[in-house]
Amino acid sequence: MASCAALGLTAALALTGCSDSDSGVSADGTVTITLAGPNQWNSESGTFGKPWEELIARFEKAEPKIKVKTNVLPLADFSKTLGTQLSAGTAPELVFYQVPHEPYMVHTLDDELAEPNPYVKGNKKWLDLFDPKYYGPDKGSNAEGKKELLPFNVVSTGIYYNEGAFAKAGVKAPVKTFDDLLSACGKLKSAGYDPLAMDGSEAGMGWTIKTISNMLLDKYYDKLNVFTSDGSKGTNSFVTDKARYRAILTGDLDATKTPEVRESVKLLKQVYDQCATKNWSGIAPTSSSVVNVRDFSSGKAAMAWGTPFGYGALADVKGRVASMPFPTITKDTTPLSTDAPARFGAEAGGTSYMIPSTVKGAKYDAALKFLQWMSVPGNTQEWIDATGALPALKGAEAPEATKSMAQGVWSEKMRIGGQPDAPKGVTVVSLYDGYLLGSKSLDETLQNLQDSWRKLAQEQVQAHGWGDESWAQD
C-alpha cells in the first residue's frame, strides 16, 4: 500500500487510515491535544481527579472532534520538565504557566482576546468575560505587556477551619482580631483539639510571618514606596521588591533596629506557642495546598493554612469545612499596630495554561478552543464547586467553603509584602525556627535575619543589574 507521503492528503486519509501528522488531524478528522502540568488538586500521580475528568468529558461532548489528554507531572520537577520541552520545541499543546521560558517560546493571546468568544452568544471581546480585578487590560500580562497565559481560576490562601470543632469549643467564626485568635486557640485546646495544624513546611511559617509583618510594617508604606512597577523612580500601588531591597541596603528596613520587625517575630512565636501543633518541626510536609493536611483532615486540628486547591483533599474532614482570613492585629495587641487590616492578595494565575509557539494549525485551533470553552461560567461551574476553585470569570460563583479567600481587604495585594524571604540556599523556616524552638534568642534571630536580608538584597542587585544606582553601592 502506498504511503501517506505518496498520496494526496484527502485520498491518503480516506484510503489508508493514516493521519496527517503535520496538521495533527487523524483519519476521521479528530485532533488530539495534551495538557501538561502539576497536580494541584490531590496526591494522585495519574489524574487531576474526578471533577477534572468530568470537565474534560463535557468539553469533548461539546467538541467531539477534539480529544484532550492530561499529562500529570510531579510538583517537584514539573517546572524543569516543561521548561526543557519549551526550550527544545517539544512541549505539548497546553503547558502550565509557572515554567521558566522566554516570551518567544509561547503564543501571545492578545489578538484572540480582542475577538469574540465563539461559545458565548453576543460576546464582542473574549477578554470581557473575565473579572478585570484579576484578568483584564491591566492585569495578567507578562513583562512585555502581552497576555500569554489564560487563567482557569484565582490563587489566594486563607485559614480553613472545622465548623464542628468551632461549635464544640464555642468559637465564633470568622475570628477577627489577633487577640481573639489566641483566645480561640485556648478554647480549642480545652475542647481537645490542636488549634492550628502546622508542620515543617515553608508555607505555614512563611504565610504567617508575611501576613503579620505586612500589617505592622504598613506604616512605612509611603517611606518605602519609591519605585514604580517597571523599576523607575516613582510610586506604586504596593512596595516593589526593588524598593524593599533598597530599604534593606539603605537601612530604612533593618531587622535589628526596626521595632515592627522585632514585634512581628514575637507575635509569630505567640502563634506557634499557643496555637500550632506541638511537634510541628518534626512533621514532614505532605501537601503544598494545605499545611499539615493529615491532622486537619483527620479532625485532630481545628484550623489549617491552605489554598483553594486544597479543598478537594478535605472531603473526609469530620465536620463541615469553611475558611476565613488571618485575623487583624489591632492596637489592643500591640501599640505598634496602626490597625491596618490583614491582607494576602488574590490574583489570576492559580491554574493557568499557555500554548507553546511551536503549536500550529489544527492543534493550535483545538488548544485555543479549549481555553475559550474554559472561559464560560456555565461550562466550569461544576468543576469550581467540586474543587473549591475561585473563579476568574464574571458571573461564576465562588464556592462557599473558599470564597472568603477572595473577598474584602484580605483579597487585596499586600502593600509592603511582609518581611523579606531568604537568600539562595537558605529556607524561611531556618530564619525563625531556632527562636520558635527556644535554641536562639530573639536578638540572635534578628541579627541573622538582617544578615540574610542584606545577602538577599545584594544577590538581587547583581541579578537585576542595579549596581550603578546609588542606593545599591554598599
C-alpha positions as a Markdown table, in Angstrom:
| # | Residue | x | y | z |
|---|---|---|---|---|
| 1 | Met | 0.0 | 0.0 | 0.0 |
| 2 | Ala | 1.2 | 3.5 | -0.8 |
| 3 | Ser | 2.4 | 5.7 | 2.0 |
| 4 | Cys | 0.6 | 8.9 | 3.0 |
| 5 | Ala | 3.5 | 10.9 | 1.6 |
| 6 | Ala | 2.9 | 9.3 | -1.8 |
| 7 | Leu | -0.8 | 10.0 | -1.9 |
| 8 | Gly | -2.8 | 13.2 | -1.9 |
| 9 | Leu | -3.9 | 14.2 | 1.5 |
| 10 | Thr | -7.6 | 13.5 | 1.1 |
| 11 | Ala | -7.1 | 10.2 | -0.6 |
| 12 | Ala | -4.5 | 9.2 | 1.9 |
| 13 | Leu | -6.7 | 9.8 | 4.9 |
| 14 | Ala | -9.7 | 8.2 | 3.3 |
| 15 | Leu | -8.0 | 5.1 | 1.8 |
| 16 | Thr | -5.1 | 4.3 | 4.1 |
| 17 | Gly | -6.4 | 5.4 | 7.6 |
| 18 | Cys | -3.2 | 7.4 | 8.0 |
| 19 | Ser | -3.2 | 10.6 | 10.0 |
| 20 | Asp | -1.9 | 13.9 | 8.8 |
| 21 | Ser | 1.0 | 14.2 | 11.3 |
| 22 | Asp | 1.8 | 17.8 | 10.2 |
| 23 | Ser | -1.7 | 19.1 | 10.9 |
| 24 | Gly | -2.5 | 16.8 | 13.8 |
| 25 | Val | -5.7 | 15.7 | 12.2 |
| 26 | Ser | -6.5 | 11.9 | 12.3 |
| 27 | Ala | -8.2 | 10.0 | 9.6 |
| 28 | Asp | -11.7 | 10.7 | 11.0 |
| 29 | Gly | -10.9 | 14.4 | 11.5 |
| 30 | Thr | -10.2 | 14.2 | 15.2 |
| 31 | Val | -7.5 | 16.4 | 16.8 |
| 32 | Thr | -5.8 | 15.2 | 20.0 |
| 33 | Ile | -4.1 | 17.7 | 22.3 |
| 34 | Thr | -2.3 | 17.2 | 25.5 |
| 35 | Leu | -2.4 | 19.4 | 28.6 |
| 36 | Ala | 0.6 | 19.0 | 30.9 |
| 37 | Gly | 1.1 | 20.4 | 34.4 |
| 38 | Pro | 1.4 | 19.7 | 38.1 |
| 39 | Asn | -1.4 | 18.1 | 40.2 |
| 40 | Gln | -2.6 | 20.9 | 42.4 |
| 41 | Trp | -5.8 | 19.1 | 43.4 |
| 42 | Asn | -4.9 | 15.8 | 45.0 |
| 43 | Ser | -2.0 | 13.5 | 45.8 |
| 44 | Glu | -2.6 | 11.1 | 42.9 |
| 45 | Ser | 0.1 | 10.7 | 40.3 |
| 46 | Gly | -2.1 | 9.9 | 37.2 |
| 47 | Thr | -5.1 | 12.1 | 37.4 |
| 48 | Phe | -6.1 | 15.6 | 38.4 |
| 49 | Gly | -9.2 | 14.0 | 39.9 |
| 50 | Lys | -12.8 | 13.1 | 39.0 |
| 51 | Pro | -14.0 | 16.7 | 38.7 |
| 52 | Trp | -11.3 | 17.4 | 36.1 |
| 53 | Glu | -12.1 | 14.2 | 34.2 |
| 54 | Glu | -15.7 | 15.2 | 34.1 |
| 55 | Leu | -14.8 | 18.7 | 32.9 |
| 56 | Ile | -12.8 | 17.2 | 30.0 |
| 57 | Ala | -15.7 | 14.8 | 29.2 |
| 58 | Arg | -18.1 | 17.8 | 28.9 |
| 59 | Phe | -15.7 | 19.6 | 26.6 |
| 60 | Glu | -15.2 | 16.6 | 24.4 |
| 61 | Lys | -19.0 | 16.2 | 24.2 |
| 62 | Ala | -19.3 | 19.8 | 23.1 |
| 63 | Glu | -16.4 | 19.3 | 20.6 |
| 64 | Pro | -16.5 | 15.6 | 19.5 |
| 65 | Lys | -13.6 | 16.1 | 17.1 |
| 66 | Ile | -11.2 | 17.2 | 19.8 |
| 67 | Lys | -9.7 | 14.9 | 22.4 |
| 68 | Val | -7.8 | 16.2 | 25.4 |
| 69 | Lys | -5.2 | 14.1 | 27.2 |
| 70 | Thr | -3.7 | 15.2 | 30.5 |
| 71 | Asn | -0.1 | 14.6 | 31.5 |
| 72 | Val | 0.1 | 14.9 | 35.3 |
| 73 | Leu | 3.6 | 16.0 | 36.3 |
| 74 | Pro | 5.2 | 15.8 | 39.8 |
| 75 | Leu | 5.1 | 19.1 | 41.7 |
| 76 | Ala | 8.8 | 18.7 | 42.5 |
| 77 | Asp | 10.1 | 18.8 | 38.9 |
| 78 | Phe | 7.2 | 19.9 | 36.5 |
| 79 | Ser | 9.0 | 23.2 | 36.0 |
| 80 | Lys | 12.2 | 21.7 | 34.8 |
| 81 | Thr | 10.4 | 19.2 | 32.6 |
| 82 | Leu | 8.2 | 21.7 | 30.8 |
| 83 | Gly | 11.0 | 24.3 | 30.7 |
| 84 | Thr | 13.2 | 21.9 | 28.9 |
| 85 | Gln | 10.5 | 21.0 | 26.5 |
| 86 | Leu | 9.7 | 24.6 | 25.7 |
| 87 | Ser | 13.4 | 25.3 | 25.0 |
| 88 | Ala | 13.6 | 22.2 | 22.8 |
| 89 | Gly | 10.4 | 22.9 | 20.9 |
| 90 | Thr | 8.8 | 19.6 | 22.1 |
| 91 | Ala | 6.3 | 20.9 | 24.6 |
| 92 | Pro | 2.7 | 19.7 | 24.3 |
| 93 | Glu | -0.2 | 21.9 | 23.2 |
| 94 | Leu | -1.1 | 23.3 | 26.6 |
| 95 | Val | 1.5 | 23.9 | 29.4 |
| 96 | Phe | 1.3 | 25.1 | 32.9 |
| 97 | Tyr | 2.4 | 28.8 | 33.1 |
| 98 | Gln | 4.8 | 28.6 | 36.1 |
| 99 | Val | 7.7 | 27.5 | 33.9 |
| 100 | Pro | 10.9 | 29.3 | 33.0 |
| 101 | His | 10.6 | 30.5 | 29.5 |
| 102 | Glu | 11.3 | 33.3 | 27.1 |
| 103 | Pro | 8.4 | 35.2 | 25.5 |
| 104 | Tyr | 9.1 | 33.8 | 22.1 |
| 105 | Met | 8.5 | 30.3 | 23.3 |
| 106 | Val | 4.8 | 30.7 | 23.8 |
| 107 | His | 1.9 | 32.3 | 21.8 |
| 108 | Thr | 0.5 | 35.6 | 22.9 |
| 109 | Leu | -3.3 | 35.7 | 23.1 |
| 110 | Asp | -3.9 | 39.5 | 22.8 |
| 111 | Asp | -5.4 | 39.3 | 19.3 |
| 112 | Glu | -7.6 | 36.4 | 20.2 |
| 113 | Leu | -8.8 | 38.0 | 23.4 |
| 114 | Ala | -9.9 | 41.1 | 21.4 |
| 115 | Glu | -12.2 | 38.9 | 19.3 |
| 116 | Pro | -15.5 | 37.3 | 20.3 |
| 117 | Asn | -15.5 | 34.0 | 22.2 |
| 118 | Pro | -17.5 | 31.6 | 19.9 |
| 119 | Tyr | -19.0 | 29.8 | 22.9 |
| 120 | Val | -20.8 | 33.0 | 24.3 |
| 121 | Lys | -23.6 | 34.4 | 22.2 |
| 122 | Gly | -23.3 | 38.2 | 21.8 |
| 123 | Asn | -19.8 | 38.4 | 23.2 |
| 124 | Lys | -17.7 | 41.0 | 21.4 |
| 125 | Lys | -14.4 | 40.5 | 23.2 |
| 126 | Trp | -13.3 | 37.3 | 24.8 |
| 127 | Leu | -11.4 | 39.4 | 27.4 |
| 128 | Asp | -14.7 | 40.9 | 28.6 |
| 129 | Leu | -15.7 | 37.6 | 30.1 |
| 130 | Phe | -13.1 | 37.9 | 32.9 |
| 131 | Asp | -13.3 | 39.8 | 36.1 |
| 132 | Pro | -11.0 | 42.8 | 35.4 |
| 133 | Lys | -9.8 | 42.7 | 39.1 |
| 134 | Tyr | -7.9 | 39.5 | 38.1 |
| 135 | Tyr | -7.5 | 39.5 | 34.3 |
| 136 | Gly | -8.1 | 42.5 | 32.1 |
| 137 | Pro | -6.4 | 45.3 | 30.2 |
| 138 | Asp | -4.0 | 46.0 | 33.1 |
| 139 | Lys | -3.9 | 42.5 | 34.7 |
| 140 | Gly | -2.4 | 39.2 | 33.7 |
| 141 | Ser | 0.2 | 40.4 | 31.2 |
| 142 | Asn | 3.9 | 39.4 | 31.1 |
| 143 | Ala | 6.9 | 41.7 | 31.4 |
| 144 | Glu | 6.4 | 42.8 | 27.8 |
| 145 | Gly | 2.8 | 43.8 | 28.4 |
| 146 | Lys | 1.5 | 40.7 | 26.4 |
| 147 | Lys | -1.0 | 38.1 | 27.6 |
| 148 | Glu | 0.4 | 34.7 | 27.2 |
| 149 | Leu | -1.5 | 32.7 | 29.9 |
| 150 | Leu | -5.2 | 32.0 | 30.3 |
| 151 | Pro | -6.4 | 31.7 | 33.9 |
| 152 | Phe | -8.9 | 29.0 | 34.9 |
| 153 | Asn | -9.2 | 30.3 | 38.4 |
| 154 | Val | -7.7 | 32.7 | 41.0 |
| 155 | Val | -5.0 | 31.9 | 43.5 |
| 156 | Ser | -5.1 | 33.0 | 47.2 |
| 157 | Thr | -4.8 | 31.5 | 50.6 |
| 158 | Gly | -6.5 | 31.7 | 54.0 |
| 159 | Ile | -7.3 | 29.7 | 57.1 |
| 160 | Tyr | -9.5 | 26.6 | 56.8 |
| 161 | Tyr | -11.5 | 25.8 | 59.9 |
| 162 | Asn | -13.6 | 22.9 | 61.0 |
| 163 | Glu | -17.1 | 24.2 | 61.8 |
| 164 | Gly | -17.8 | 21.2 | 64.1 |
| 165 | Ala | -14.7 | 21.9 | 66.2 |
| 166 | Phe | -15.5 | 25.6 | 66.4 |
| 167 | Ala | -19.1 | 24.8 | 67.6 |
| 168 | Lys | -17.9 | 22.3 | 70.2 |
| 169 | Ala | -15.3 | 24.8 | 71.6 |
| 170 | Gly | -17.7 | 27.8 | 71.5 |
| 171 | Val | -15.6 | 29.7 | 69.0 |
| 172 | Lys | -17.4 | 32.1 | 66.6 |
| 173 | Ala | -16.1 | 32.4 | 63.1 |
| 174 | Pro | -14.6 | 34.3 | 61.5 |
| 175 | Val | -12.0 | 35.2 | 64.1 |
| 176 | Lys | -11.5 | 38.9 | 63.6 |
| 177 | Thr | -8.6 | 40.0 | 65.7 |
| 178 | Phe | -5.2 | 38.6 | 66.8 |
| 179 | Asp | -6.3 | 38.6 | 70.5 |
| 180 | Asp | -9.4 | 36.7 | 69.5 |
| 181 | Leu | -7.3 | 34.2 | 67.7 |
| 182 | Leu | -5.2 | 33.5 | 70.8 |
| 183 | Ser | -8.4 | 33.2 | 72.9 |
| 184 | Ala | -9.9 | 30.8 | 70.3 |
| 185 | Cys | -6.8 | 28.7 | 70.5 |
| 186 | Gly | -7.2 | 28.3 | 74.2 |
| 187 | Lys | -10.8 | 27.2 | 73.9 |
| 188 | Leu | -10.0 | 24.8 | 71.1 |
| 189 | Lys | -7.2 | 23.2 | 73.2 |
| 190 | Ser | -9.7 | 22.8 | 76.1 |
| 191 | Ala | -12.1 | 21.1 | 73.7 |
| 192 | Gly | -9.4 | 18.6 | 72.8 |
| 193 | Tyr | -8.1 | 20.0 | 69.5 |
| 194 | Asp | -4.8 | 21.1 | 68.2 |
| 195 | Pro | -5.9 | 24.7 | 67.3 |
| 196 | Leu | -3.7 | 25.3 | 64.2 |
| 197 | Ala | -2.3 | 22.5 | 62.1 |
| 198 | Met | 1.4 | 23.2 | 61.4 |
| 199 | Asp | 4.3 | 21.2 | 60.0 |
| 200 | Gly | 7.9 | 21.9 | 58.9 |
| 201 | Ser | 6.9 | 23.4 | 55.6 |
| 202 | Glu | 7.9 | 26.8 | 54.2 |
| 203 | Ala | 4.2 | 27.6 | 53.6 |
| 204 | Gly | 2.8 | 27.6 | 57.1 |
| 205 | Met | 5.6 | 29.7 | 58.6 |
| 206 | Gly | 6.0 | 31.9 | 55.5 |
| 207 | Trp | 2.4 | 32.8 | 55.2 |
| 208 | Thr | 2.1 | 33.5 | 58.9 |
| 209 | Ile | 5.1 | 35.8 | 59.2 |
| 210 | Lys | 4.4 | 37.6 | 56.0 |
| 211 | Thr | 0.8 | 38.3 | 57.0 |
| 212 | Ile | 1.8 | 39.5 | 60.5 |
| 213 | Ser | 4.7 | 41.7 | 59.4 |
| 214 | Asn | 2.8 | 43.2 | 56.4 |
| 215 | Met | 0.3 | 44.6 | 58.9 |
| 216 | Leu | 2.8 | 46.0 | 61.3 |
| 217 | Leu | 5.1 | 47.5 | 58.6 |
| 218 | Asp | 2.2 | 49.2 | 56.8 |
| 219 | Lys | 3.1 | 52.5 | 58.5 |
| 220 | Tyr | 6.2 | 52.6 | 56.3 |
| 221 | Tyr | 4.3 | 52.3 | 53.0 |
| 222 | Asp | 4.9 | 55.9 | 51.9 |
| 223 | Lys | 8.6 | 55.9 | 53.0 |
| 224 | Leu | 9.5 | 52.7 | 51.2 |
| 225 | Asn | 7.3 | 53.2 | 48.1 |
| 226 | Val | 9.9 | 54.8 | 45.8 |
| 227 | Phe | 9.8 | 52.7 | 42.6 |
| 228 | Thr | 7.2 | 52.0 | 40.0 |
| 229 | Ser | 6.5 | 48.5 | 38.8 |
| 230 | Asp | 8.9 | 48.9 | 35.9 |
| 231 | Gly | 11.7 | 49.9 | 38.3 |
| 232 | Ser | 11.9 | 53.6 | 37.6 |
| 233 | Lys | 11.6 | 56.3 | 40.3 |
| 234 | Gly | 8.0 | 56.9 | 41.4 |
| 235 | Thr | 5.3 | 55.2 | 43.4 |
| 236 | Asn | 3.3 | 52.0 | 43.0 |
| 237 | Ser | 0.1 | 50.5 | 44.5 |
| 238 | Phe | 2.4 | 48.2 | 46.5 |
| 239 | Val | 6.1 | 48.4 | 47.6 |
| 240 | Thr | 8.0 | 46.6 | 44.8 |
| 241 | Asp | 10.7 | 44.1 | 45.5 |
| 242 | Lys | 13.3 | 46.6 | 44.3 |
| 243 | Ala | 12.1 | 49.1 | 46.8 |
| 244 | Arg | 12.3 | 46.6 | 49.6 |
| 245 | Tyr | 15.9 | 45.7 | 48.6 |
| 246 | Arg | 16.8 | 49.4 | 48.6 |
| 247 | Ala | 15.3 | 49.8 | 52.0 |
| 248 | Ile | 17.5 | 46.9 | 53.3 |
| 249 | Leu | 20.7 | 48.3 | 51.9 |
| 250 | Thr | 20.0 | 51.9 | 53.0 |
| 251 | Gly | 18.9 | 50.9 | 56.5 |
| 252 | Asp | 15.3 | 52.0 | 56.1 |
| 253 | Leu | 14.4 | 48.4 | 56.9 |
| 254 | Asp | 16.7 | 46.8 | 59.5 |
| 255 | Ala | 15.7 | 43.7 | 61.4 |
| 256 | Thr | 17.8 | 44.7 | 64.4 |
| 257 | Lys | 16.5 | 48.3 | 64.5 |
| 258 | Thr | 13.0 | 48.4 | 63.1 |
| 259 | Pro | 10.7 | 47.8 | 66.1 |
| 260 | Glu | 7.9 | 46.3 | 64.0 |
| 261 | Val | 10.2 | 43.5 | 62.8 |
| 262 | Arg | 11.0 | 42.6 | 66.4 |
| 263 | Glu | 7.3 | 42.7 | 67.2 |
| 264 | Ser | 6.4 | 40.6 | 64.2 |
| 265 | Val | 8.8 | 37.8 | 65.2 |
| 266 | Lys | 7.4 | 37.9 | 68.8 |
| 267 | Leu | 3.9 | 37.6 | 67.6 |
| 268 | Leu | 4.9 | 34.7 | 65.3 |
| 269 | Lys | 6.1 | 32.9 | 68.4 |
| 270 | Gln | 2.9 | 33.6 | 70.2 |
| 271 | Val | 1.0 | 31.8 | 67.3 |
| 272 | Tyr | 3.4 | 28.9 | 67.4 |
| 273 | Asp | 3.4 | 28.6 | 71.3 |
| 274 | Gln | -0.4 | 29.0 | 71.8 |
| 275 | Cys | -1.9 | 27.6 | 68.6 |
| 276 | Ala | 0.4 | 25.4 | 66.5 |
| 277 | Thr | 0.8 | 21.7 | 66.6 |
| 278 | Lys | 3.3 | 21.0 | 69.4 |
| 279 | Asn | 5.7 | 18.8 | 67.4 |
| 280 | Trp | 5.3 | 20.9 | 64.2 |
| 281 | Ser | 9.0 | 20.9 | 63.4 |
| 282 | Gly | 9.2 | 17.1 | 63.1 |
| 283 | Ile | 6.2 | 16.8 | 60.8 |
| 284 | Ala | 7.3 | 16.4 | 57.1 |
| 285 | Pro | 5.0 | 18.4 | 54.7 |
| 286 | Thr | 2.8 | 16.2 | 52.5 |
| 287 | Ser | 0.8 | 18.8 | 50.7 |
| 288 | Ser | 1.6 | 22.1 | 49.0 |
| 289 | Ser | -2.1 | 23.2 | 49.3 |
| 290 | Val | -3.0 | 22.6 | 53.0 |
| 291 | Val | -0.4 | 22.8 | 55.8 |
| 292 | Asn | -0.3 | 19.6 | 57.9 |
| 293 | Val | -3.3 | 18.3 | 55.9 |
| 294 | Arg | -3.1 | 15.0 | 57.8 |
| 295 | Asp | -4.0 | 16.4 | 61.2 |
| 296 | Phe | -6.6 | 18.8 | 59.8 |
| 297 | Ser | -8.4 | 16.3 | 57.6 |
| 298 | Ser | -8.5 | 13.7 | 60.4 |
| 299 | Gly | -10.2 | 16.2 | 62.7 |
| 300 | Lys | -7.3 | 16.4 | 65.2 |
| 301 | Ala | -6.6 | 20.0 | 64.3 |
| 302 | Ala | -9.3 | 22.7 | 64.1 |
| 303 | Met | -7.6 | 25.1 | 61.7 |
| 304 | Ala | -5.0 | 25.0 | 58.9 |
| 305 | Trp | -3.5 | 27.4 | 56.4 |
| 306 | Gly | -4.5 | 26.4 | 52.9 |
| 307 | Thr | -5.2 | 27.4 | 49.3 |
| 308 | Pro | -8.4 | 26.8 | 47.3 |
| 309 | Phe | -6.6 | 23.9 | 45.6 |
| 310 | Gly | -6.5 | 22.0 | 48.9 |
| 311 | Tyr | -10.3 | 21.9 | 49.3 |
| 312 | Gly | -10.5 | 18.6 | 47.3 |
| 313 | Ala | -8.3 | 16.9 | 49.8 |
| 314 | Leu | -10.6 | 17.8 | 52.7 |
| 315 | Ala | -13.5 | 15.6 | 51.9 |
| 316 | Asp | -13.0 | 13.4 | 54.9 |
| 317 | Val | -12.9 | 16.2 | 57.5 |
| 318 | Lys | -15.1 | 15.4 | 60.5 |
| 319 | Gly | -17.2 | 18.5 | 60.3 |
| 320 | Arg | -18.0 | 21.0 | 57.6 |
| 321 | Val | -15.0 | 23.0 | 56.3 |
| 322 | Ala | -15.1 | 26.7 | 55.8 |
| 323 | Ser | -12.5 | 29.4 | 55.5 |
| 324 | Met | -11.6 | 32.8 | 56.8 |
| 325 | Pro | -8.8 | 35.4 | 56.6 |
| 326 | Phe | -6.0 | 35.6 | 59.1 |
| 327 | Pro | -7.2 | 38.0 | 61.8 |
| 328 | Thr | -6.1 | 41.6 | 62.1 |
| 329 | Ile | -3.5 | 42.8 | 64.6 |
| 330 | Thr | -5.0 | 45.8 | 66.4 |
| 331 | Lys | -3.7 | 48.3 | 69.0 |
| 332 | Asp | -5.2 | 46.0 | 71.7 |
| 333 | Thr | -2.4 | 43.5 | 70.8 |
| 334 | Thr | 0.5 | 46.0 | 70.4 |
| 335 | Pro | 0.9 | 49.7 | 70.4 |
| 336 | Leu | 3.0 | 49.3 | 67.2 |
| 337 | Ser | -0.2 | 48.4 | 65.3 |
| 338 | Thr | -1.9 | 51.0 | 63.1 |
| 339 | Asp | -5.0 | 48.8 | 62.8 |
| 340 | Ala | -4.0 | 48.1 | 59.2 |
| 341 | Pro | -6.2 | 45.2 | 58.1 |
| 342 | Ala | -4.8 | 41.8 | 57.2 |
| 343 | Arg | -4.1 | 41.4 | 53.5 |
| 344 | Phe | -2.9 | 38.5 | 51.4 |
| 345 | Gly | -4.0 | 39.0 | 47.8 |
| 346 | Ala | -6.0 | 37.1 | 45.2 |
| 347 | Glu | -4.9 | 37.1 | 41.6 |
| 348 | Ala | -5.2 | 35.1 | 38.4 |
| 349 | Gly | -2.6 | 32.5 | 38.0 |
| 350 | Gly | -3.5 | 29.6 | 40.1 |
| 351 | Thr | -4.3 | 27.2 | 37.3 |
| 352 | Ser | -3.3 | 28.9 | 34.1 |
| 353 | Tyr | -2.1 | 27.5 | 30.8 |
| 354 | Met | -0.1 | 28.7 | 27.8 |
| 355 | Ile | 0.1 | 27.5 | 24.2 |
| 356 | Pro | 3.7 | 26.9 | 23.0 |
| 357 | Ser | 4.7 | 28.8 | 19.9 |
| 358 | Thr | 5.6 | 25.5 | 18.2 |
| 359 | Val | 1.9 | 24.5 | 18.2 |
| 360 | Lys | 0.4 | 25.3 | 14.8 |
| 361 | Gly | -2.6 | 24.6 | 12.6 |
| 362 | Ala | -5.4 | 22.3 | 13.8 |
| 363 | Lys | -3.7 | 21.6 | 17.1 |
| 364 | Tyr | -3.4 | 25.4 | 17.8 |
| 365 | Asp | -7.1 | 25.8 | 16.9 |
| 366 | Ala | -8.1 | 22.9 | 19.2 |
| 367 | Ala | -6.0 | 24.3 | 22.1 |
| 368 | Leu | -7.5 | 27.7 | 21.6 |
| 369 | Lys | -11.0 | 26.3 | 21.6 |
| 370 | Phe | -10.3 | 24.5 | 24.9 |
| 371 | Leu | -9.2 | 27.8 | 26.5 |
| 372 | Gln | -12.2 | 29.6 | 25.1 |
| 373 | Trp | -14.6 | 26.9 | 26.4 |
| 374 | Met | -13.0 | 27.1 | 29.8 |
| 375 | Ser | -13.8 | 30.8 | 29.8 |
| 376 | Val | -17.6 | 30.2 | 30.1 |
| 377 | Pro | -19.0 | 30.1 | 33.6 |
| 378 | Gly | -21.7 | 27.6 | 32.7 |
| 379 | Asn | -19.1 | 25.2 | 31.5 |
| 380 | Thr | -16.8 | 25.3 | 34.6 |
| 381 | Gln | -19.2 | 25.9 | 37.5 |
| 382 | Glu | -19.5 | 22.2 | 38.4 |
| 383 | Trp | -15.7 | 21.9 | 38.4 |
| 384 | Ile | -15.4 | 25.1 | 40.6 |
| 385 | Asp | -18.0 | 23.8 | 43.1 |
| 386 | Ala | -16.3 | 20.4 | 43.4 |
| 387 | Thr | -12.7 | 21.6 | 43.7 |
| 388 | Gly | -13.1 | 24.8 | 45.7 |
| 389 | Ala | -11.5 | 26.8 | 42.9 |
| 390 | Leu | -12.0 | 30.6 | 42.9 |
| 391 | Pro | -13.3 | 31.8 | 39.5 |
| 392 | Ala | -11.6 | 34.4 | 37.5 |
| 393 | Leu | -14.7 | 34.9 | 35.3 |
| 394 | Lys | -17.6 | 37.3 | 35.6 |
| 395 | Gly | -20.8 | 35.5 | 36.6 |
| 396 | Ala | -19.2 | 32.5 | 38.1 |
| 397 | Glu | -19.9 | 31.7 | 41.8 |
| 398 | Ala | -17.2 | 31.1 | 44.3 |
| 399 | Pro | -17.7 | 28.0 | 46.4 |
| 400 | Glu | -19.0 | 28.7 | 50.0 |
| 401 | Ala | -16.0 | 26.9 | 51.6 |
| 402 | Thr | -13.3 | 29.0 | 49.9 |
| 403 | Lys | -15.0 | 32.3 | 48.9 |
| 404 | Ser | -13.6 | 34.3 | 51.9 |
| 405 | Met | -10.1 | 33.9 | 50.3 |
| 406 | Ala | -11.1 | 36.3 | 47.5 |
| 407 | Gln | -13.2 | 38.7 | 49.4 |
| 408 | Gly | -12.7 | 42.1 | 51.1 |
| 409 | Val | -9.4 | 43.6 | 52.1 |
| 410 | Trp | -7.9 | 40.2 | 52.5 |
| 411 | Ser | -8.0 | 39.7 | 48.7 |
| 412 | Glu | -6.0 | 42.9 | 48.1 |
| 413 | Lys | -2.3 | 42.6 | 47.5 |
| 414 | Met | 0.0 | 43.1 | 50.4 |
| 415 | Arg | 1.1 | 46.8 | 50.4 |
| 416 | Ile | 4.5 | 46.0 | 51.9 |
| 417 | Gly | 4.9 | 42.4 | 51.0 |
| 418 | Gly | 5.7 | 41.4 | 54.6 |
| 419 | Gln | 9.2 | 40.7 | 55.7 |
| 420 | Pro | 11.7 | 39.6 | 53.0 |
| 421 | Asp | 12.3 | 35.9 | 52.4 |
| 422 | Ala | 15.8 | 34.4 | 52.4 |
| 423 | Pro | 18.8 | 34.3 | 50.0 |
| 424 | Lys | 19.6 | 31.3 | 47.8 |
| 425 | Gly | 20.3 | 28.2 | 49.8 |
| 426 | Val | 18.5 | 29.4 | 52.9 |
| 427 | Thr | 15.0 | 28.4 | 53.9 |
| 428 | Val | 12.4 | 30.7 | 55.6 |
| 429 | Val | 12.0 | 28.1 | 58.3 |
| 430 | Ser | 15.6 | 28.2 | 59.2 |
| 431 | Leu | 15.4 | 32.0 | 59.8 |
| 432 | Tyr | 12.9 | 31.6 | 62.6 |
| 433 | Asp | 12.8 | 28.0 | 63.9 |
| 434 | Gly | 15.7 | 28.5 | 66.4 |
| 435 | Tyr | 13.7 | 31.2 | 68.2 |
| 436 | Leu | 10.4 | 29.4 | 68.0 |
| 437 | Leu | 12.0 | 26.2 | 69.4 |
| 438 | Gly | 14.0 | 28.0 | 72.1 |
| 439 | Ser | 17.5 | 27.4 | 70.8 |
| 440 | Lys | 18.2 | 31.0 | 69.8 |
| 441 | Ser | 17.4 | 34.3 | 71.5 |
| 442 | Leu | 15.3 | 37.0 | 69.8 |
| 443 | Asp | 18.3 | 39.2 | 69.3 |
| 444 | Glu | 20.3 | 36.4 | 67.7 |
| 445 | Thr | 17.3 | 35.7 | 65.4 |
| 446 | Leu | 17.0 | 39.4 | 64.4 |
| 447 | Gln | 20.7 | 39.6 | 63.6 |
| 448 | Asn | 20.5 | 36.5 | 61.5 |
| 449 | Leu | 17.5 | 38.0 | 59.7 |
| 450 | Gln | 19.4 | 41.2 | 59.0 |
| 451 | Asp | 22.4 | 39.3 | 57.6 |
| 452 | Ser | 20.2 | 37.2 | 55.4 |
| 453 | Trp | 18.2 | 40.1 | 54.1 |
| 454 | Arg | 21.4 | 42.0 | 53.2 |
| 455 | Lys | 22.7 | 39.0 | 51.3 |
| 456 | Leu | 19.4 | 38.6 | 49.5 |
| 457 | Ala | 19.4 | 42.2 | 48.6 |
| 458 | Gln | 22.9 | 42.0 | 47.2 |
| 459 | Glu | 22.0 | 38.9 | 45.2 |
| 460 | Gln | 19.1 | 40.7 | 43.6 |
| 461 | Val | 21.1 | 43.9 | 42.9 |
| 462 | Gln | 23.6 | 41.7 | 40.9 |
| 463 | Ala | 20.8 | 39.7 | 39.3 |
| 464 | His | 18.9 | 42.7 | 38.0 |
| 465 | Gly | 21.9 | 45.0 | 37.2 |
| 466 | Trp | 21.1 | 47.7 | 39.7 |
| 467 | Gly | 24.7 | 48.1 | 40.9 |
| 468 | Asp | 25.1 | 51.5 | 39.3 |
| 469 | Glu | 22.2 | 53.0 | 41.3 |
| 470 | Ser | 23.5 | 54.9 | 44.4 |
| 471 | Trp | 21.4 | 53.0 | 46.9 |
| 472 | Ala | 22.9 | 49.7 | 45.8 |
| 473 | Gln | 26.5 | 50.7 | 46.3 |
| 474 | Asp | 27.4 | 49.0 | 49.6 |
